[in-house]
Amino acid sequence: MGLYTNLPDAVAEVDVIIAGGGTAGCVVAARLAEADPSLSILVVEGGSNNDISSIDVPVLFLSHLAPTGKTNIFYAAKKEKQLGYREIFVPSGGVLGGGSSTNLMMYSRAQRSDFDAWKTPGWSAEDMLPYLRKLETYHGPGAKDRHGYDGPIQVSRGTYRAARSEDDFISAAGKLGYPEIEDLQSLDANNGVQRAMRYISPDGKRQDAASRYLHPKLQDGNHPNLHVLLHAQVVRVVFDKENQRAVGVEYRPNPNSEWGVPNLHPIRTAMAKKLVIVSSGACGTPSVLERSGIGSPEVLSRANIPVVADVPGVGDEYEDHQLLVYPYKSSLNPEETLDEIASGRRDPEEIIRNNDDILGWNCQDITCRLRPSDAEVTALGPEFQRSWDADFRDNPNKPLTLMSLVSGFPGDPTGVPAGQYFAMTIFSVYPYSRGHLHVTGPNIGDPLDFETGFFTDANDIDLKKAMWAYKKQREIARRMQTYRGEFAPGHPPFPASSKAACISTQGPLVDVQDIEYTTEDDAILEKWLRENVSTTWHSVGTCKMAPREEKGVVDSRLRVYGVDALRIADLSILPHNVAANTNNTALAVGERAADIFIEDLGISK
Ligand SMILES: Cc1cc2nc3c(=O)[nH]c(=O)nc-3n(C[C@H](O)[C@H](O)[C@H](O)COP(=O)(O)OP(=O)(O)OC[C@H]3O[C@@H](n4cnc5c(N)ncnc54)[C@H](O)[C@@H]3O)c2cc1C
């Protein structure tokens, strides 16, 4: 099997190198190997293999978010004034399979108008639908022509669901005018709620890109030219003497890898005869490019890196969906939430030994796409109304926010009273705020100049979206039969005299009317949002597919401007954001990219 931690000399020169074996990287590697088994391919992945039980077993997903964990890379942003001078740490997949191996397994597809808004030949929704179908074996409801039924990734409800929470949420959302939609992932449906589908097989296994695309090819004996080097971080791309053509990569052992052997060897080089494809994710790819001399001359000069190609868009316009999470006390039973397992009251080893159905659960039972009513838009003020009129009003395909129901306390349970909780997670899509992510020196260990930019947009439109979403999710929660009040430390500290104050209740609320928030309450909410907004782990757009003069880094065939034989395939290329959790778009980018590279390499399929 072509998995290495130390590269044999025979593999030090291949046809194609893929720098990063994440979601998109695994798809590209497997599809290229499938198209031409004689093509020699080397994936250079910074992290370990994905053969870890917390990856395979869905219910253990929270372990990947522990800051001490080794399965994610935590990209540290600087303190940002508008966020109460907080430093945000943005986790991103850091093992073979990337985010698909460490994520929360929510199945969520971009909207039709998201792809169309890219305005890029070959990437419209109609162009992308065949790839969205090709990647999946779908076990859910909906129109047959929208889904795939023989692809590598199984999409199902998994082996477990909290049916009472689902029904309760759907009934409460219905009272506020949001209907249940059986397939909210059809590209066209919007403004409703869905019983969640997941990247979990019907028998309860995580469906990550490494397990489903790459390993089968590594193990089937028919792809001897497919190789994967683990625990190896790509420092930079190597060019020919004229600095025009990418001919390889320099890499070093990952000193942070729990499984790697630090300082095993110095920086080494692997050579590529045909293509170098960078697929290190939206947080990793811009740094690889900048260390290679591709980027803004000002950024490169500050970092003491000679310019190979002047491409000013690299690392600019960083975007992420902006997450807020709100916990509630509930009357749910222990088997209906994650709380017993997450708090250690139930031993995970025991449920693994018993092969309990709960193993195949990600605790996210509902997903929603929501838009505000006209009156709610107006109430958010004239600037918000202008943004809405310009960007949303006439496009009913675009939601303002995505929301999920989590069956359990959504974080570190330390200090949280024993009990059963549920939570609403909300992220506003299409943020107006932008950040950046640049290197500050030529070495891989040099600190990053990274700002998320959350809530920096003109007129605070992103903040107003979050204010609307806070009020909306709370009204849904208050109409649920299992609601027993807010878990106060997870909500803004409204004073006891306010109608918005957090409460405890012994039973469900009756005759629920919407909370009226005063100007003082809104100020408290705004401050709280600034001090608590965080990453949704959906980084995109740092090496856009757009014209170079519009901060683009790659063209529609994913060719990096200014050099030859260098491509990008990951979520850094998104020209505009998507109203979805981003794994599906990463898989689809991988599929589309693979087809482009197969054509460019002259491989006939
Ligand atoms: C905690 C978490 C929860 C999420 N939950 C969901 C969800 O429920 N549903 C959903 O749809 N999406 C979710 N996502 C988002 C989704 O997983 C990502 O958007 C997707 O994985 C991005 O794919 P990518 O190919 O662009 O990059 P990645 O999958 O991040 O792959 C990048 C790869 O490059 C490697 N790498 C980085 N730098 C280097 C280097 N210098 N040298 C070598 N290798 C390098 C990394 O180790 C990684 O394997 C979540 C993400 C995270 C992190």
The ligand as a MOL file (V3000), in Angstrom:
LIG
                    3D

  0  0  0     0  0            999 V3000
M  V30 BEGIN CTAB
M  V30 COUNTS 53 58 0 0 0
M  V30 BEGIN ATOM
M  V30 1 C -14.4300 21.1030 12.8930 0
M  V30 2 C -15.0800 21.2050 11.5430 0
M  V30 3 C -16.4440 20.9290 11.4100 0
M  V30 4 C -17.0420 21.0300 10.1400 0
M  V30 5 N -18.3390 20.5990 9.9880 0
M  V30 6 C -18.8500 20.4800 8.7330 0
M  V30 7 C -20.0880 19.8240 8.5100 0
M  V30 8 O -20.7270 19.3170 9.4370 0
M  V30 9 N -20.5570 19.7500 7.2340 0
M  V30 10 C -19.8820 20.3020 6.1890 0
M  V30 11 O -20.3940 20.2660 5.0540 0
M  V30 12 N -18.6840 20.9220 6.3630 0
M  V30 13 C -18.1400 20.9760 7.6050 0
M  V30 14 N -16.8880 21.5060 7.7770 0
M  V30 15 C -16.1980 22.1320 6.6400 0
M  V30 16 C -15.5560 21.1640 5.6450 0
M  V30 17 O -15.0720 20.0180 6.2630 0
M  V30 18 C -14.4140 21.9240 4.9240 0
M  V30 19 O -14.9580 23.0610 4.2880 0
M  V30 20 C -13.7010 21.0650 3.8810 0
M  V30 21 O -13.0950 19.9630 4.4880 0
M  V30 22 C -12.6460 21.8830 3.1350 0
M  V30 23 O -12.0340 21.0670 2.1740 0
M  V30 24 P -10.6500 21.4780 1.4740 0
M  V30 25 O -10.3020 20.3770 0.5620 0
M  V30 26 O -10.7820 22.8570 0.9290 0
M  V30 27 O -9.5930 21.5860 2.6680 0
M  V30 28 P -9.2550 20.5540 3.8380 0
M  V30 29 O -10.2350 19.4500 3.8750 0
M  V30 30 O -9.0710 21.3810 5.0600 0
M  V30 31 O -7.8720 19.9150 3.3970 0
M  V30 32 C -6.6280 20.5580 3.4930 0
M  V30 33 C -5.5740 19.4970 3.7660 0
M  V30 34 O -4.2790 20.0540 3.5880 0
M  V30 35 C -3.4360 19.6550 4.6500 0
M  V30 36 N -2.3990 20.6880 4.7520 0
M  V30 37 C -2.5370 21.9810 5.1550 0
M  V30 38 N -1.3690 22.6250 5.0140 0
M  V30 39 C -0.4880 21.7260 4.4990 0
M  V30 40 C 0.8880 21.7980 4.1160 0
M  V30 41 N 1.6070 22.9270 4.2270 0
M  V30 42 N 1.4720 20.6730 3.6380 0
M  V30 43 C 0.7930 19.5000 3.5160 0
M  V30 44 N -0.5130 19.3940 3.8730 0
M  V30 45 C -1.1380 20.4890 4.3360 0
M  V30 46 C -4.3410 19.5090 5.8440 0
M  V30 47 O -3.7820 18.6600 6.8240 0
M  V30 48 C -5.6130 18.9440 5.1880 0
M  V30 49 O -5.5750 17.5400 5.1440 0
M  V30 50 C -16.2680 21.4450 9.0250 0
M  V30 51 C -14.8990 21.7030 9.1690 0
M  V30 52 C -14.3070 21.5690 10.4110 0
M  V30 53 C -12.8190 21.8320 10.5340 0
M  V30 END ATOM
M  V30 BEGIN BOND
M  V30 1 1 1 2
M  V30 2 1 2 3
M  V30 3 2 2 52
M  V30 4 2 3 4
M  V30 5 1 4 5
M  V30 6 1 4 50
M  V30 7 2 5 6
M  V30 8 1 6 7
M  V30 9 1 6 13
M  V30 10 2 7 8
M  V30 11 1 7 9
M  V30 12 1 9 10
M  V30 13 2 10 11
M  V30 14 1 10 12
M  V30 15 2 12 13
M  V30 16 1 13 14
M  V30 17 1 14 15
M  V30 18 1 14 50
M  V30 19 1 15 16
M  V30 20 1 16 17
M  V30 21 1 16 18
M  V30 22 1 18 19
M  V30 23 1 18 20
M  V30 24 1 20 21
M  V30 25 1 20 22
M  V30 26 1 22 23
M  V30 27 1 23 24
M  V30 28 2 24 25
M  V30 29 1 24 26
M  V30 30 1 24 27
M  V30 31 1 27 28
M  V30 32 2 28 29
M  V30 33 1 28 30
M  V30 34 1 28 31
M  V30 35 1 31 32
M  V30 36 1 32 33
M  V30 37 1 33 34
M  V30 38 1 33 48
M  V30 39 1 34 35
M  V30 40 1 35 36
M  V30 41 1 35 46
M  V30 42 1 36 37
M  V30 43 1 36 45
M  V30 44 2 37 38
M  V30 45 1 38 39
M  V30 46 1 39 40
M  V30 47 2 39 45
M  V30 48 1 40 41
M  V30 49 2 40 42
M  V30 50 1 42 43
M  V30 51 2 43 44
M  V30 52 1 44 45
M  V30 53 1 46 47
M  V30 54 1 46 48
M  V30 55 1 48 49
M  V30 56 2 50 51
M  V30 57 1 51 52
M  V30 58 1 52 53
M  V30 END BOND
M  V30 END CTAB
M  END
